[in-house]
């Protein structure tokens, strides 16, 4: 009986609303004014007889029962609890405790009769009351009236006790949390909620909901947590309100689930995060063990791919038949079944490369095919050695990226680019600049061009409606500013066109806005170091950039290499090369660039802002253009010198390709400024460094060429010329300091010598050595390309 009285003392209005709902508590308060209950106390319960029903009040209060058909906490039980609180004096005690500890008034009951309970809960409770049906069951004079839920019928001869049904899931949850008394005091008012294992809650959320929950937290969204005698958690992304009670099995959710639903699980996680019981980083760790692989199937697929790659290198490209395409497609299906998404993708790309080879396509490159096959061999080797699910998961990749919430975005359309992939898809990619964080986002509309061997014409998309209900066409999308609410994005900032995301147009894009102008890079050396230097993200998708130019040369088209090039310069005469290889798809792009240069000259534009993808090629900083924005002058916000302050009239006129000053011929600083004159030995050192980098680059190119020749002719058809070339490159590698390359070349040459004296020669060790050497040379090429570009920029006059 003492325990029941303690429960009654702690059960304020918020707690009762959490047990039932706000409407039930109000109705019970009114009913109590017309009731004259009687009570019979026992050791463990109190039997309260009302006019129509009999209630059995137990500890905890959520286990109480009523003789009416209701299977939950009905208005009769709440009426009995309110009456017991008044009779035992628990109501007054609760009011005093609340006033002292929380500063809020407790529930009041008049001495002459019960006063109706006022709404002291959260607004969410009121909304919940509106969304629910009346929780209490109204009993007529002739018998009991059901709430619409299945339950046991009340007997006509007297009141029958009815147990409140609690799911096994919630009972096990309460057992796992441990027996902790109900308490609303102390720095941790609800320790039972903090002791529920986070792993259990993660499983209750489910994979997709748990990922979305973490995504909302990463985007800065938080669940609203309000602590009174209960914990009320509002989950805005779910549209749900959860009331957490002690004991936990009596918690309620606006989805009306009695079990541990995903909403309750998220609410408990939100409460544990708020109290510091667990961190966001620890929750992120649960994602690592979500995907489970059949390790036997993984090793079977890896072994099949290994055998195929070794066979292709052994026989050589020149001896392959068209059956190799079908073989690679079958391996792709095998990898798909094993969950190896990245290997499946590379196998299909290799099949496309072979198709281009047999069709004698000008787009085919032997080195690209060899690179894909060696990537597969290297990935196979790692998968076969993987001993854990986590390692396999990192190597396998994802079949499709997950789109996660990123909150509200304000985007400016920057440009659109057409693409046609080797895998049979084409479409457009729109590029957007996020105005607050200066981050790039994209949206891609891809369409298949082939289906079961029949070519299909892609639907016209210029006048198609834009996504996110913006009320405009896709053609207008790159010229607007708009806001997205409920936006979702995958890795790399790729936006989803989900129906849950809503857009609102702000107006036409403003190219004079601070967000746009502050994102423009006017210093090419700084741009190079930020995007390609140590610590930058190498090989991780497009390097999108807005680059400003203060001078440019006349465009040129090389008919031999079929490449369009256009030199742009920054204030210190550092070069940025716009380079476009001629193809059917790029023909229009080249024509537009040629016309643009003429318009810039005729209109007298002083600066040019280019948006595109940055890359390095042959020691030059290059840009593939997506959109260009002519400017009358460089904005003052960037604190650039005016054109009149720049040295020499040649910087304001258009130069032909033959008249362009070379770096060593550009006007230098004034002779009177001794501090600005570079020392001769410094220039000499940099020129020597540049010569060394060029020598290393030539060596790397020659070694790549030899490996490509080995793949083309096949490892089983060796010749004396190959052995001689390998020995020469080995000696040169030692002389240049590339000892690892020399060692791998020495091993390859040894395997070729061994083949002459073996009846059964296995080419696999040679393929393994080639894979290691290819990986090493790729890293060398990236580093040398960056170093060469830096040295060329440093040797430009005014920056030494």
C-alpha positions in Angstrom: 0.0 0.0 0.0 2.9 2.3 0.7 4.2 1.8 -2.8 0.8 2.7 -4.3 0.7 5.9 -2.3 4.2 6.9 -3.5 3.0 6.3 -7.0 -0.1 8.4 -6.4 2.1 11.2 -5.0 4.3 11.3 -8.1 1.4 11.0 -10.7 0.7 14.6 -11.6 -1.4 15.7 -14.6 1.4 15.2 -17.1 1.9 11.7 -16.0 -1.8 10.8 -16.3 -1.9 12.4 -19.7 1.0 10.2 -20.7 -0.8 7.1 -19.5 -4.0 8.0 -21.4 -4.5 11.3 -23.1 -5.5 14.9 -22.4 -9.1 14.4 -23.2 -9.5 11.4 -20.9 -7.9 13.3 -18.0 -10.3 16.2 -18.5 -13.3 13.9 -18.7 -12.2 12.1 -15.5 -11.9 15.3 -13.6 -15.5 16.3 -14.5 -16.8 12.8 -13.7 -15.2 12.9 -10.3 -17.5 15.8 -9.3 -20.5 13.4 -9.6 -18.8 10.4 -8.0 -18.9 9.1 -4.4 -16.3 6.3 -4.6 -15.4 3.8 -1.9 -12.1 2.0 -1.5 -10.9 -1.3 -0.2 -7.1 -1.4 0.5 -5.0 -4.6 0.3 -1.3 -5.2 0.5 -0.7 -4.7 -3.2 -3.7 -2.8 -4.6 -6.6 -0.6 -4.0 -10.1 -1.5 -5.2 -12.1 1.6 -6.0 -15.9 1.2 -6.6 -17.4 3.9 -8.7 -21.1 4.3 -9.7 -20.8 2.2 -12.8 -17.5 0.4 -12.7 -14.9 -1.0 -10.3 -11.2 -0.1 -10.7 -8.2 -1.9 -9.3 -5.3 0.5 -8.8 -1.9 -1.1 -8.7 1.7 -0.1 -8.7 2.9 0.9 -11.2 -0.3 2.8 -12.1 -0.2 1.7 -15.7 -0.9 -1.9 -14.6 -4.3 -0.8 -13.1 -7.5 -2.4 -14.5 -11.2 -1.6 -14.8 -14.3 -3.7 -15.2 -15.2 -1.8 -18.3 -14.3 -3.3 -21.8 -11.5 -0.9 -22.3 -8.0 -2.5 -22.6 -6.1 0.7 -21.8 -6.1 3.4 -19.1 -9.8 4.5 -19.3 -11.5 7.5 -17.7 -12.7 5.3 -14.8 -9.1 4.4 -13.8 -8.0 8.1 -14.1 -11.1 9.1 -12.0 -10.2 6.6 -9.3 -6.5 7.8 -9.3 -7.6 11.4 -8.9 -9.9 10.5 -6.1 -7.2 8.4 -4.3 -4.8 11.3 -4.6 -7.3 13.6 -2.9 -8.2 11.1 -0.2 -4.6 10.1 0.7 -3.3 13.7 0.6 -0.9 12.8 -2.2 -2.3 15.6 -4.3 -1.2 18.3 -1.8 2.2 16.6 -1.3 2.7 16.5 -5.1 1.9 20.1 -5.4 4.5 21.1 -2.8 7.1 18.9 -4.3 6.5 20.3 -7.8 6.6 23.9 -6.5 10.0 23.3 -4.8 11.7 21.2 -7.5 10.3 22.4 -10.8 8.6 25.7 -10.0 5.3 24.6 -11.4 2.0 24.2 -9.7 0.7 20.7 -9.0 -2.8 19.5 -9.6 -5.4 21.0 -7.2 -8.6 19.4 -6.0 -11.2 21.3 -4.0 -12.2 19.9 -0.6 -15.9 19.9 -1.5 -15.4 18.0 -4.8 -12.9 17.4 -7.5 -11.9 20.3 -9.8 -11.5 19.5 -13.5 -7.8 19.1 -14.5 -6.4 22.0 -16.4 -4.1 21.5 -19.4 -0.5 21.6 -18.0 1.1 19.4 -20.6 2.8 20.3 -23.8 1.1 21.6 -27.0 1.9 18.2 -28.5 -0.4 16.6 -26.0 -3.3 18.7 -27.1 -2.6 17.8 -30.7 -2.5 14.2 -29.8 -5.8 14.4 -28.0 -7.4 15.8 -31.1 -6.0 13.0 -33.3 -7.1 10.2 -30.9 -10.5 8.8 -30.3 -11.8 9.3 -26.8 -9.7 7.1 -24.6 -12.4 6.4 -22.0 -15.3 4.1 -22.5 -18.7 5.5 -21.7 -21.0 3.1 -19.8 -24.7 3.4 -20.3 -27.3 2.5 -17.7 -28.0 -0.8 -19.3 -24.4 -2.0 -19.7 -20.9 -1.1 -20.8 -20.0 0.6 -24.1 -16.8 -0.4 -25.9 -14.2 2.0 -27.3 -13.9 0.1 -30.6 -11.1 -2.2 -29.5 -11.4 -5.9 -28.9 -11.6 -6.7 -25.2 -13.3 -9.0 -22.7 -16.9 -8.2 -22.1 -17.9 -6.9 -18.7 -20.2 -9.3 -16.7 -23.7 -8.2 -15.9 -23.7 -9.5 -12.3 -20.7 -7.4 -11.1 -17.4 -5.8 -11.9 -14.7 -8.0 -13.5 -11.0 -7.1 -13.2 -9.3 -6.6 -16.5 -5.5 -6.7 -16.9 -3.9 -4.0 -19.0 -2.2 -5.8 -21.9 1.5 -4.9 -22.3 3.5 -6.2 -25.2 6.3 -8.7 -24.7 8.7 -6.3 -26.4 8.0 -3.5 -23.9 8.2 -6.0 -20.9 11.6 -7.2 -22.1 12.7 -3.6 -22.5 11.8 -2.8 -18.9 13.5 -5.9 -17.7 16.7 -5.0 -19.7 16.7 -1.5 -18.2 16.6 -2.8 -14.7 14.3 -2.2 -11.6 14.7 1.5 -11.0 12.2 3.4 -8.8 10.1 6.2 -10.2 11.7 9.5 -9.3 11.5 13.0 -10.6 14.3 14.4 -8.6 18.1 14.6 -9.1 20.4 15.5 -12.0 19.3 12.4 -13.8 15.5 12.3 -13.2 14.9 9.3 -15.4 17.8 6.9 -15.1 15.8 4.0 -16.4 15.6 5.7 -19.8 19.4 6.1 -19.8 20.1 2.5 -19.2 18.3 1.1 -22.2 21.1 -0.2 -24.5 21.5 1.9 -27.6 22.1 -1.2 -29.8 18.6 -2.4 -28.8 17.1 1.0 -29.8 19.0 1.0 -33.1 17.5 -2.4 -34.0 14.1 -1.1 -33.1 14.4 1.9 -35.4 15.2 -0.2 -38.4 18.0 0.4 -40.9 16.4 3.2 -43.0 14.9 5.1 -40.1 18.0 4.9 -38.0 20.0 6.4 -41.0 17.5 9.1 -41.4 17.6 9.8 -37.7 21.4 10.3 -37.8 21.1 12.3 -41.0 18.7 14.8 -39.3 21.1 15.1 -36.4 24.1 15.7 -38.7 22.1 18.4 -40.5 21.6 20.3 -37.3 18.0 19.2 -36.6 17.1 18.2 -33.1 14.2 16.5 -31.4 12.4 18.7 -28.9 12.8 17.2 -25.5 10.7 18.5 -22.6 11.1 17.1 -19.1 8.3 17.2 -16.5 7.1 14.2 -14.5 7.5 12.5 -17.9 9.7 13.1 -20.9 7.9 14.5 -24.0 9.9 14.1 -27.2 8.7 15.7 -30.5 10.2 14.2 -33.6 9.6 16.8 -36.4 10.9 14.7 -39.2 8.5 11.9 -38.2 5.5 14.0 -37.3 5.3 12.0 -34.1 5.1 12.9 -30.4 6.3 10.4 -27.8 5.6 10.5 -24.1 8.2 8.5 -22.1 7.0 7.3 -18.7 8.5 5.2 -15.9 8.2 2.3 -16.2 8.9 2.4 -19.9 6.3 -0.2 -20.9 3.6 2.4 -20.3 5.1 5.0 -22.6 2.8 6.2 -25.4 3.3 7.4 -29.0 1.1 9.4 -31.3 1.2 6.5 -33.7 -0.8 4.5 -31.0 1.6 1.6 -31.0 1.9 -0.3 -27.8 5.2 -1.8 -28.7 8.6 -0.3 -28.9 8.0 1.5 -32.2 10.7 3.3 -34.2 9.3 6.6 -32.8 9.8 5.5 -29.1 13.3 4.2 -30.0 14.3 7.5 -31.6 12.8 9.4 -28.6 14.9 7.4 -26.2 18.0 7.9 -28.3 17.3 11.6 -28.4 17.0 11.7 -24.6 20.2 9.8 -24.1 22.0 12.1 -26.5 20.7 15.2 -24.6 21.9 13.7 -21.2 25.3 12.7 -22.7 24.7 9.0 -22.1 25.8 8.4 -25.7 27.4 10.5 -28.4 26.6 10.9 -32.1 29.9 9.3 -33.0 29.0 6.2 -31.1 25.7 6.0 -32.9 27.5 6.4 -36.2 29.5 3.3 -35.3 26.3 1.1 -35.5 26.2 1.7 -39.2 29.4 -0.2 -39.7 27.8 -3.5 -38.9 24.5 -3.2 -40.7 25.4 -4.9 -44.0 26.2 -8.6 -43.8 28.0 -10.5 -46.5 28.3 -14.2 -47.3 32.0 -14.5 -47.0 32.0 -17.8 -49.0 30.1 -16.2 -51.9 32.5 -13.2 -51.8 35.6 -15.5 -52.0 34.0 -17.5 -54.8 33.3 -14.4 -56.9 36.7 -13.0 -56.2 38.4 -16.2 -57.3 36.5 -16.2 -60.5 37.4 -12.6 -61.3 41.1 -13.3 -60.4 41.2 -16.2 -62.9 39.6 -14.2 -65.6 42.0 -11.2 -65.2 45.1 -13.4 -65.1 43.9 -15.2 -68.3 43.3 -11.9 -70.1 46.8 -10.7 -69.3 48.4 -14.1 -70.1 46.8 -14.2 -73.6 46.9 -10.5 -74.3 44.5 -8.1 -75.8 45.5 -9.0 -79.4 44.3 -12.6 -78.9 41.0 -11.9 -77.2 37.7 -12.9 -78.9 34.4 -11.2 -78.5 33.4 -13.9 -76.0 35.3 -11.9 -73.4 32.4 -9.4 -73.3 29.9 -12.1 -72.3 32.4 -13.6 -69.8 32.8 -10.2 -68.0 29.0 -9.7 -68.0 28.6 -13.1 -66.3 31.2 -12.2 -63.7 29.4 -8.9 -63.1 26.2 -10.9 -62.3 28.2 -13.1 -59.9 29.6 -10.1 -58.1 26.1 -8.6 -57.9 24.8 -11.6 -56.1 27.7 -11.5 -53.7 27.0 -7.8 -53.0 30.3 -6.5 -54.6 28.9 -3.4 -56.2 32.2 -1.7 -57.1 33.6 -4.8 -58.7 30.4 -5.3 -60.7 30.6 -1.7 -62.0 34.3 -2.1 -63.1 33.5 -5.4 -64.8 30.8 -3.7 -66.9 33.1 -0.8 -67.7 35.7 -3.3 -68.9 33.1 -5.1 -71.0 32.3 -1.7 -72.6 36.0 -1.1 -73.3 36.3 -4.4 -75.1 33.2 -3.5 -77.1 34.9 -0.3 -78.2 38.1 -2.2 -79.1 36.3 -4.7 -81.3 34.3 -1.9 -83.0 37.6 0.0 -83.5 36.2 3.1 -81.7 38.4 6.1 -81.6 37.5 6.5 -77.9 39.2 3.2 -76.9 42.4 3.4 -74.9 44.4 0.3 -74.1 45.7 1.9 -70.9 42.2 2.5 -69.6 41.2 -1.2 -70.1 44.5 -2.4 -68.4 43.9 0.0 -65.5 40.3 -1.4 -64.9 41.5 -5.0 -65.0 44.4 -4.3 -62.6 42.0 -2.5 -60.3 39.9 -5.7 -60.3 42.9 -7.9 -59.5 44.0 -5.6 -56.6 40.5 -5.6 -55.2 40.2 -9.4 -55.5 43.4 -9.8 -53.6 42.2 -7.6 -50.8 38.8 -9.4 -50.6 40.3 -12.8 -50.4 42.5 -11.7 -47.5 39.6 -9.9 -45.7 38.7 -11.6 -42.5 35.8 -9.5 -41.2 32.5 -8.2 -42.4 33.7 -4.6 -41.9 36.7 -5.0 -44.2 34.5 -6.6 -46.9 31.9 -3.8 -46.5 34.6 -1.2 -47.1 35.9 -3.0 -50.2 32.5 -3.9 -51.7 31.0 -0.5 -52.2 27.3 0.4 -52.5 24.9 -0.4 -55.3 23.2 2.9 -54.8 24.0 5.9 -52.6 21.6 6.7 -49.8 20.0 10.0 -49.8 20.0 11.6 -46.4 18.3 14.7 -45.1 20.4 17.9 -45.2 17.9 20.4 -43.9 16.9 23.6 -45.6 19.0 24.8 -48.5 19.2 28.1 -50.4 20.6 27.4 -53.8 21.7 29.4 -56.8 21.7 27.8 -60.2 25.1 28.0 -61.8 25.1 25.8 -64.9 24.0 22.6 -66.6 26.1 19.9 -68.4 25.1 17.2 -70.8 26.7 13.8 -70.4 26.8 10.4 -72.2 28.3 7.5 -70.2 29.8 4.3 -71.6 27.3 2.2 -69.7 24.4 3.4 -71.9 23.0 6.4 -70.1 22.8 10.0 -71.0 21.2 13.1 -69.5 22.0 16.4 -67.8 23.5 17.4 -64.6 22.5 20.8 -63.0 24.9 22.5 -60.7 23.9 24.7 -57.7 25.8 26.8 -55.2 24.6 26.7 -51.6 24.4 30.3 -50.5 25.3 30.0 -46.8 28.1 27.3 -46.6 29.4 27.9 -50.2 29.0 24.2 -51.0 28.3 22.6 -54.4 25.1 20.5 -55.0 24.0 18.8 -58.2 20.9 17.1 -59.6 21.2 14.6 -62.4 18.5 13.4 -64.8 19.8 10.2 -66.5 18.0 8.3 -69.2 18.9 4.9 -70.7 19.8 5.1 -74.4 19.7 1.3 -75.0 17.2 -1.3 -73.7 17.7 -4.9 -74.8 19.7 -3.9 -77.8 17.1 -1.5 -79.2 18.1 2.2 -79.2 15.6 4.5 -77.6 15.5 8.2 -78.2 15.6 10.1 -74.8 12.7 12.3 -74.1 13.1 16.0 -74.6 13.7 17.7 -71.2 14.2 21.4 -72.0 10.5 22.2 -71.3 9.9 19.4 -68.8 9.0 20.7 -65.3 11.7 21.2 -62.8 11.8 19.0 -59.7 10.7 20.0 -56.2 7.5 21.7 -57.5 9.3 24.9 -58.3 6.8 25.8 -61.0 9.3 26.4 -63.8 11.0 24.4 -66.6 14.3 22.6 -66.3 15.7 25.1 -68.8 15.1 27.9 -66.3 16.5 25.9 -63.4 20.1 27.1 -63.8 19.1 30.8 -63.8 17.1 30.9 -60.5 17.6 31.2 -56.8 15.4 29.0 -54.7 15.0 27.3 -51.3 14.5 23.7 -50.6 12.8 22.4 -47.4 13.3 18.7 -46.5 16.2 18.4 -48.9 18.0 15.1 -49.3 21.4 14.5 -50.7 23.8 11.7 -51.3 27.6 11.7 -51.1 29.2 14.5 -53.2 26.1 16.7 -52.8 23.9 14.9 -55.3 20.3 16.0 -54.6 17.2 13.8 -54.6 14.1 14.7 -56.5 12.0 13.2 -53.7 8.4 14.2 -53.4 9.0 15.0 -49.7 11.3 17.9 -50.8 9.5 21.1 -51.5 11.0 24.1 -53.3 10.2 27.8 -53.3 11.5 30.2 -55.9 13.2 33.3 -54.5 13.9 35.0 -57.9 16.4 35.2 -60.7 20.0 34.5 -59.7 22.1 37.5 -58.8 25.7 37.2 -60.1 26.6 40.3 -58.0 25.5 38.6 -54.8 28.2 38.2 -52.1 27.8 34.4 -52.0 28.7 34.2 -55.7 31.5 36.8 -55.8 33.2 35.5 -52.6 33.3 32.0 -54.1 35.3 33.1 -57.1 39.1 32.1 -57.0 41.3 34.8 -58.6 44.7 33.2 -57.5 45.4 30.1 -59.5 48.3 29.0 -57.3 46.1 29.1 -54.2 43.5 27.2 -56.1 46.1 24.5 -57.1 47.3 24.0 -53.6 43.9 23.8 -52.1 42.4 21.3 -54.5 45.5 19.2 -55.4 48.0 19.8 -52.7 48.8 17.7 -49.6 45.7 16.9 -47.6 43.3 17.6 -50.5 40.7 15.0 -51.6 42.4 13.2 -54.5 40.3 11.2 -56.9 37.0 12.0 -55.1 34.7 13.1 -57.8 34.6 16.5 -59.6 36.7 19.4 -58.4 34.1 22.1 -59.1 35.4 25.7 -59.0 34.6 29.3 -60.0 37.8 30.8 -61.4 38.2 34.4 -62.4 40.5 35.6 -65.2 41.9 39.1 -65.8 43.5 38.3 -69.2 43.2 35.7 -71.9 44.7 34.8 -75.2 43.0 33.9 -78.5 41.7 30.4 -78.5 43.5 27.7 -80.6 42.4 24.4 -82.1 45.0 21.7 -82.7 44.0 19.7 -85.7 46.4 16.9 -84.9 45.3 16.2 -81.4 41.7 17.5 -82.1 41.7 19.6 -79.0 40.5 23.1 -78.3 42.5 25.2 -75.9 42.1 28.7 -74.4 44.7 30.3 -72.1 43.4 32.3 -69.2 45.6 34.3 -66.8 45.3 35.6 -63.2 46.9 38.9 -62.0 50.4 37.3 -61.7 50.2 35.8 -65.1 49.6 32.2 -63.9 47.9 30.1 -66.5 44.6 28.3 -66.4 44.0 26.3 -69.6 40.4 25.7 -70.8 40.8 22.4 -72.7 38.1 20.5 -74.6 38.7 17.3 -76.7 36.7 17.3 -79.9 33.8 14.8 -80.0 30.4 14.8 -81.5 29.0 15.9 -78.1 31.6 18.6 -77.6 31.4 20.1 -81.0 28.7 22.6 -80.0 30.7 23.5 -76.8 33.8 24.4 -78.8 31.8 26.5 -81.2 30.2 28.4 -78.3 33.6 29.1 -76.7 35.0 30.5 -80.0 32.0 32.8 -80.3 32.2 33.9 -76.7 35.9 35.0 -77.1 34.9 37.2 -80.0 32.0 38.8 -78.0 34.3 39.4 -75.1 36.7 41.4 -77.4 33.9 43.3 -79.1 32.2 44.3 -75.8 35.4 45.2 -74.0 34.9 42.8 -71.0 37.8 43.1 -68.6 37.3 40.0 -66.5 35.8 36.5 -67.0 34.5 34.1 -64.4 34.6 30.4 -65.4 32.7 27.6 -63.8 33.8 24.1 -64.4 35.8 21.0 -63.4 39.4 21.4 -62.5 42.1 18.8 -63.3 45.9 18.5 -64.0 47.3 17.5 -67.3 51.0 17.5 -68.4 51.9 19.9 -65.7 49.2 22.4 -66.5 46.2 23.5 -64.5 43.2 22.7 -66.8 39.5 23.4 -66.6 36.6 21.8 -68.4 34.1 24.7 -68.8 30.4 24.3 -67.8 29.4 28.0 -67.7 31.2 31.3 -68.3 30.2 34.7 -66.9 31.7 37.8 -68.5 32.3 40.7 -66.1 32.8 44.4 -66.9 35.4 44.5 -64.1 36.5 42.5 -61.2 34.2 43.2 -58.2 35.6 45.5 -55.5 34.6 43.0 -52.8 37.6 40.9 -53.9 40.0 43.9 -53.5 41.6 43.5 -56.9 43.7 46.2 -58.5 42.0 48.0 -61.2 43.0 47.4 -64.8 44.7 50.8 -65.0 47.0 49.7 -62.1 48.2 46.6 -63.9 51.6 46.8 -65.6 51.8 47.2 -69.3 49.2 47.9 -72.0 49.7 44.3 -73.3 47.6 43.0 -70.4 44.5 44.8 -71.7 44.6 43.7 -75.3 43.8 40.4 -77.0 46.9 38.5 -77.9 47.2 35.8 -80.6 48.7 32.5 -79.6 52.0 33.4 -81.3 52.3 36.7 -79.6 51.5 35.5 -76.0 54.4 36.3 -73.7 56.1 33.3 -72.2 56.7 33.1 -68.5 60.3 34.2 -68.8 59.3 37.2 -71.0 56.5 38.7 -68.9 57.2 42.2 -67.5 59.0 41.9 -64.2 59.1 44.2 -61.2 60.7 47.6 -61.4 64.5 47.7 -61.1 64.4 50.0 -58.1 62.6 47.5 -55.9 65.5 45.2 -54.9 63.4 43.1 -52.4 61.1 42.0 -55.2 63.9 40.9 -57.6 64.2 37.1 -57.4 67.7 35.7 -56.7 69.4 34.0 -59.7 70.2 30.9 -57.7 66.6 30.6 -56.6 65.5 30.6 -60.2 68.2 28.2 -61.1 67.2 25.7 -58.4 63.6 25.8 -59.5 64.6 25.3 -63.1 66.7 22.3 -62.0 63.8 20.9 -60.1 61.5 21.3 -63.1 64.0 19.4 -65.3 64.1 16.6 -62.7 60.4 16.4 -62.5 60.2 16.3 -66.3 62.7 13.5 -66.4 60.8 11.5 -63.9 57.5 12.1 -65.8 59.1 10.8 -69.0 60.3 7.7 -67.1 56.8 7.1 -65.7 55.2 7.5 -69.1 57.7 5.1 -70.7 57.1 2.5 -68.0 53.3 2.8 -68.4 53.8 2.3 -72.1 55.9 -0.9 -71.6 53.2 -2.4 -69.2 50.6 -1.6 -71.8 52.6 -3.4 -74.4 52.9 -6.4 -72.1 49.1 -6.5 -71.8 48.5 -6.0 -75.5 50.9 -8.8 -76.6 50.3 -11.2 -73.6 52.6 -12.3 -70.9 53.0 -15.8 -72.5 54.4 -14.4 -75.7 57.6 -12.9 -74.4 60.5 -11.7 -76.5 64.1 -10.6 -76.1 63.2 -7.0 -76.8 60.9 -7.0 -73.8 63.6 -8.3 -71.6 66.0 -5.6 -72.8 63.5 -2.8 -72.3 62.7 -4.0 -68.8 66.4 -4.1 -67.8 67.0 -0.6 -69.2 64.0 0.8 -67.3 65.1 -1.0 -64.2 68.6 0.7 -64.4 67.1 4.1 -65.1 64.6 3.7 -62.2 67.5 3.1 -59.8 69.4 6.1 -61.2 66.3 8.4 -60.8 65.6 7.2 -57.2 62.4 5.2 -58.0 63.7 2.1 -56.3 60.3 0.4 -55.9 59.6 0.7 -59.6 63.1 -0.7 -60.4 62.5 -3.7 -58.0 59.1 -4.5 -59.6 60.6 -4.3 -63.1 63.4 -6.6 -62.0 60.8 -9.2 -60.8 58.8 -9.0 -64.0 62.0 -9.5 -66.1 62.9 -12.5 -63.9 59.5 -14.1 -64.5 59.9 -13.7 -68.2 63.3 -15.4 -68.0 61.8 -18.1 -65.9 59.0 -18.7 -68.5 61.6 -19.9 -71.0 62.7 -22.8 -68.8 59.3 -24.0 -67.5 56.8 -26.3 -69.2 54.0 -25.2 -66.8 54.4 -21.5 -66.2 51.9 -19.5 -64.1 51.6 -15.9 -65.2 49.8 -14.9 -61.9 52.9 -13.8 -60.0 53.8 -11.5 -63.0 50.2 -10.0 -63.0 50.6 -9.4 -59.3 53.9 -7.6 -59.8 52.4 -5.5 -62.7 49.4 -4.6 -60.4 51.7 -3.3 -57.7 53.9 -1.4 -60.2 50.8 0.2 -61.8 49.5 1.4 -58.5 52.9 2.8 -57.6 53.3 4.6 -60.9 49.8 6.1 -60.7 50.7 7.7 -57.3 54.0 8.9 -58.8 52.2 10.5 -61.8 49.7 12.3 -59.6 52.5 13.7 -57.4 54.7 14.7 -60.4 51.9 16.4 -62.2 51.2 18.5 -59.1 54.9 19.3 -58.6 55.4 20.2 -62.2 52.4 22.6 -62.2 53.6 24.3 -59.0 57.1 24.8 -60.4 55.8 26.2 -63.7 53.6 28.7 -61.7 56.6 29.6 -59.4 58.8 30.3 -62.4 56.2 32.7 -63.8 57.6 36.2 -63.4 56.4 38.0 -60.2 55.9 34.8 -58.1 59.5 33.5 -57.7 
